Amino acid sequence: MYQPNPDRYRDMPYVRMGASGVLIAPIALGLWQNFGEDYRYDVCRDTILTAFDAGVNHIDLANNYGNPSGSAERTFGRVLANELAAHRDELFISTKAGYAMWPGPFGDRGSKKYLIASLDQSLKRMGLTYVDLFYHHRPDDDTPIEETAEALEQIVRQGKALYIGLSNYNAAQTHQMLTELASRGLHCLIHQMRYSMFAREAEGALFGELRAHGVASIAFSPLAQGLLTNKYLDGVPTESRMNEKTTSLKPEALTPERLSQLQALNRIAQARGQSLAQLALAWALRIGGADALIVGARNPEQLIDSLGALRQVRLSADELTAIESVLAR
Ligand SMILES: NC(=O)c1ccc[n+]([C@@H]2O[C@H](COP(=O)([O-])OP(=O)(O)OC[C@H]3O[C@@H](n4cnc5c(N)ncnc54)[C@H](OP(=O)(O)O)[C@@H]3O)[C@@H](O)[C@H]2O)c1
């Protein structure tokens, strides 16, 4: 029987999510890839339990995660029921809807019809009565913002989610939705955006908008889906996201210029006694970066390596300058 590490909360520097009472670990675990039916259950389970044992208290999901869609929520539900049932209240569990989930116009985008049904399905797959956070996964310009907001309001008022969040909304769309939510007495807890050394759009207006409204920022793909790790320094390994048939990380992303940047960044990481993944995560958490990050992991070893970033997050001014000059190449 699984016995959690009794010291799991001792060393984790929890961060407050904007203007709220919610404290989560600066590095959370996301189950987008590597947790579907096409992956070994025992490895999925061990990775989730490794996170819990390390004090990671936030697990991020979405209706469409895993292959087939929905299977990551089922895997998580199984781990929760079998190993973590006694610890549900220690976990901050999020899910989302906004991308295509089932056939027809009611299985996609931002209608009330879709969001309400999707969350009900997610709860069933995970065996939960509520999630801690429900996100609208992407903006939908064709649905009136009032309708999407109404759906989020209903979800919170019915207690199916404790908090609500937005993902992939740009600064202007975020401003509009935060205003609409505020008119209903609702606060958006977290905005989830792509953010890494190779994806810095959020540094424009978005981070400022979120800070102004007390909304936390949580970055997805902070390792650029594995590029910002030691994985691709010597070619494309067989067991890698880039080598999968239907991959979200195209081989074209690994240009000779990119590889030379990765090698230079790796040298900066080595000089700090860190792995490249650890440097990339420390950088994404620096002042001016995101409040927290969501990493993916293929196995417990990757997650342990990534969490090691928290042992040394501070970057000197010289290191920051050296990183900027590599990224400017
Ligand atoms: N809201 C959204 O639209 C959205 C979009 C994308 C992601 N997300 C969320 O963000 C989470 C993370 O996204 P992501 O998986 O793209 O993040 P990521 O952390 O940038 O990439 C994870 C991948 O990097 C590799 N990796 C991780 N740690 C490593 C380490 N220490 N050393 C070497 N390689 C390492 C693994 O690749 P291999 O599998 O190749 O080994 C792993 O699958 C998702 O699970 C999801 O929860 C949200």
The ligand as an SDF file (V2000), in Angstrom:
LIG
                    3D

 48 52  0  0  0  0  0  0  0  0999 V2000
   -3.5480   25.2980  -21.6490 N   0  0  0  0  0  0  0  0  0  0  0  0
   -3.0190   24.7860  -22.7290 C   0  0  0  0  0  0  0  0  0  0  0  0
   -3.4360   25.0720  -23.8670 O   0  0  0  0  0  0  0  0  0  0  0  0
   -1.8760   23.8280  -22.5760 C   0  0  0  0  0  0  0  0  0  0  0  0
   -1.0950   23.4590  -23.6960 C   0  0  0  0  0  0  0  0  0  0  0  0
   -0.0190   22.6100  -23.4770 C   0  0  0  0  0  0  0  0  0  0  0  0
    0.2610   22.1190  -22.2030 C   0  0  0  0  0  0  0  0  0  0  0  0
   -0.5330   22.4670  -21.1520 N   0  0  0  0  0  0  0  0  0  0  0  0
   -0.2810   21.9790  -19.7830 C   0  0  0  0  0  0  0  0  0  0  0  0
    1.0890   22.0820  -19.4900 O   0  0  0  0  0  0  0  0  0  0  0  0
    1.6170   20.7960  -19.1720 C   0  0  0  0  0  0  0  0  0  0  0  0
    3.0330   20.6920  -19.5780 C   0  0  0  0  0  0  0  0  0  0  0  0
    3.1510   20.7920  -21.0030 O   0  0  0  0  0  0  0  0  0  0  0  0
    4.3210   20.0690  -21.7340 P   0  0  0  0  0  0  0  0  0  0  0  0
    4.2610   18.6060  -21.4520 O   0  0  0  0  0  0  0  0  0  0  0  0
    4.3600   20.5330  -23.1320 O   0  0  0  0  0  0  0  0  0  0  0  0
    5.5440   20.6950  -20.8940 O   0  0  0  0  0  0  0  0  0  0  0  0
    7.1010   20.6630  -20.9130 P   0  0  0  0  0  0  0  0  0  0  0  0
    7.4660   20.5200  -19.4840 O   0  0  0  0  0  0  0  0  0  0  0  0
    7.5970   21.8430  -21.6760 O   0  0  0  0  0  0  0  0  0  0  0  0
    7.5220   19.3590  -21.7370 O   0  0  0  0  0  0  0  0  0  0  0  0
    7.4330   18.0850  -21.1650 C   0  0  0  0  0  0  0  0  0  0  0  0
    8.3130   17.1170  -21.9380 C   0  0  0  0  0  0  0  0  0  0  0  0
    9.6760   17.4930  -21.7970 O   0  0  0  0  0  0  0  0  0  0  0  0
   10.4890   16.3560  -21.5780 C   0  0  0  0  0  0  0  0  0  0  0  0
   11.0470   16.4660  -20.2140 N   0  0  0  0  0  0  0  0  0  0  0  0
   10.4040   16.8770  -19.1030 C   0  0  0  0  0  0  0  0  0  0  0  0
   11.2520   16.9740  -18.0630 N   0  0  0  0  0  0  0  0  0  0  0  0
   12.4540   16.6040  -18.5310 C   0  0  0  0  0  0  0  0  0  0  0  0
   13.7250   16.5050  -17.9310 C   0  0  0  0  0  0  0  0  0  0  0  0
   13.9220   16.8550  -16.6610 N   0  0  0  0  0  0  0  0  0  0  0  0
   14.7650   16.0810  -18.6920 N   0  0  0  0  0  0  0  0  0  0  0  0
   14.5800   15.7640  -20.0080 C   0  0  0  0  0  0  0  0  0  0  0  0
   13.3890   15.8460  -20.6330 N   0  0  0  0  0  0  0  0  0  0  0  0
   12.3370   16.2750  -19.9000 C   0  0  0  0  0  0  0  0  0  0  0  0
    9.5920   15.1560  -21.7610 C   0  0  0  0  0  0  0  0  0  0  0  0
    9.6440   14.8560  -23.1420 O   0  0  0  0  0  0  0  0  0  0  0  0
    9.6110   13.3550  -23.6950 P   0  0  0  0  0  0  0  0  0  0  0  0
    8.1950   12.9000  -23.4940 O   0  0  0  0  0  0  0  0  0  0  0  0
    9.9940   13.5340  -25.1170 O   0  0  0  0  0  0  0  0  0  0  0  0
   10.5750   12.5430  -22.8930 O   0  0  0  0  0  0  0  0  0  0  0  0
    8.2440   15.7040  -21.3830 C   0  0  0  0  0  0  0  0  0  0  0  0
    7.1930   14.9640  -21.9580 O   0  0  0  0  0  0  0  0  0  0  0  0
    0.6540   19.8380  -19.8810 C   0  0  0  0  0  0  0  0  0  0  0  0
    0.6950   18.5340  -19.3370 O   0  0  0  0  0  0  0  0  0  0  0  0
   -0.6640   20.5180  -19.6320 C   0  0  0  0  0  0  0  0  0  0  0  0
   -1.0830   20.2670  -18.3090 O   0  0  0  0  0  0  0  0  0  0  0  0
   -1.5810   23.3200  -21.3240 C   0  0  0  0  0  0  0  0  0  0  0  0
  1  2  1  0
  2  3  2  0
  2  4  1  0
  4  5  1  0
  4 48  2  0
  5  6  2  0
  6  7  1  0
  7  8  2  0
  8  9  1  0
  8 48  1  0
  9 10  1  0
  9 46  1  0
 10 11  1  0
 11 12  1  0
 11 44  1  0
 12 13  1  0
 13 14  1  0
 14 15  2  0
 14 16  1  0
 14 17  1  0
 17 18  1  0
 18 19  2  0
 18 20  1  0
 18 21  1  0
 21 22  1  0
 22 23  1  0
 23 24  1  0
 23 42  1  0
 24 25  1  0
 25 26  1  0
 25 36  1  0
 26 27  1  0
 26 35  1  0
 27 28  2  0
 28 29  1  0
 29 30  1  0
 29 35  2  0
 30 31  1  0
 30 32  2  0
 32 33  1  0
 33 34  2  0
 34 35  1  0
 36 37  1  0
 36 42  1  0
 37 38  1  0
 38 39  2  0
 38 40  1  0
 38 41  1  0
 42 43  1  0
 44 45  1  0
 44 46  1  0
 46 47  1  0
M  CHG  2   8   1  16  -1
M  END
$$$$
